[in-house]
């Protein structure tokens, strides 16, 4: 097991996150203070570093990843927590088999979300903290609804290669709630010259929603200084964002240029 050095709550912690059953490393785990502004994402090898200087000792530090139980610890207890002297182990959860929905011949497909953003307005990601996440609320009229494709409108970026994680959340009252994915979805984009629409195929994941949802992109790997922008519409929907892992959600009255091709029964 990796020994995780801890200098006491409110200082720096670092270490590696592993699968509690196999001992294998877990990449891109969300690590952060719940509802706070201190957070990060583990790297490809499962290693993380987080500065907790000045953090409230009563706050909760959470480690979370799709397909595993979240691991919570009170910051004030970090100094004498056995889990920190042995490394962080996440416990896999049993995910029930998805119900396969067979759509009849009479079905419809359409783009929902924000398919018609302005040609001259752009917003997006720029020099973000690990765990920064942003996306749009998508309203649906029929249930169940299958998500087939995500379209990013007018994407432009200064990165040679883009690497983000895609998340889909059910709505919890007026903000994103539970992540409904059963496995992580990583988005890699290359050949990013110019400004154009890019499509991401969602059919391999068989994502079915029963109500309105939020679909986001999350910055999970250090790519250096740079930005990713999308065409954006003012007063054309709502964009949710949070500044780092486990932070509170915020919203703005504009719609990132993101739309989803959906299928539902007529």
Buried (B, 14 or more C-beta within 10 A) or exposed (E): EBEBEBEBBBBEBBBBBBBBEEEEBBBBBBBBBBEBBBBBBBBEEBBBEBEBEEBBBEBBBBBBBBBBEBBEBBBBEBBEBEBBEEBBBBEBEEEEEEEEEEBEEEEEEEBBBBBBBBEEBBBBBEEBBBBBBBBBBBEBEEEBBBBBBBBBBBBBBBBEEBBBBBBBBBBEEEBBEEBBBBEBBEBEBEEBEEBEBBEBEBEEBEBBBEEEBBBBBBBBBEBEEBBBBBBBBEEBBBBBBBBBBBBEBEBBEBBBBBBBBBBBBE
